[in-house]
């Protein structure tokens, strides 16, 4: 038994160090955010339609610094608008925005809305002609 008692503090220290990875405090890269949110959107779409694909809602810039969420056609479809909002909320949450900000994305407002948080800036807007749109940009 003495070995167990001497090993326990070392195991506890290792677990604490692994749990305190400094990278976990940093925002996720937008490519990882895209992967996560595209998968969630695909799962959600399965329940409503087979006419829309998750990748129709997202656009990642070539440099990986801007992730856009758009409402694909048909924009008048309530499911499409709802899924675009859900996709945008996912992107904001996964990029580290305060959960209250992600919920605020669905509150009707006039014109483009803006917010900033650690490492990112976000914008969002909804109108009848262009549907729901959001953008998250990594700040350097």
C-alpha positions, 0 to 999 in steps of 0.5 A: 500500500505505501506505493499507492499513497505515494503515487496518488499525489503524482496522479492528482497533480497530473490530472490537474495539469492536464485539466488546466491546459492553457490552450483551453482558455483560447477561442477555438479556431473557426475551422473547428467551429465550422466542423462542430456547427455543420455537424449539429446543423446536419443533425437538426436538418434530418428531422425537418427536410432532406432538401437542405444540406448543412454546408449550404448555411456556412462559408469559411474564408480561404484564410480561415479568419471569417466564418459566415452563416447565411440563409440558403434559398428558399428564404421564406421557408420558416425551417430554413430561417430557423436553422440559419439562426440556430447555426449562427448561435452555434457559431457564436457559442463555439467561438467563445461568445457569452451564451447570453449573446448567442441567445440575443441573436434571435431578438428582432432588431433593425440593421446590423448588430455587432459584438466583440469578445475574446479574439473575435468580432461578430455581426448579425442581421435579419431581413426579408430580402436576404434572410438571416446572416451572421459573421464571426471574424477572428481578430489578430 
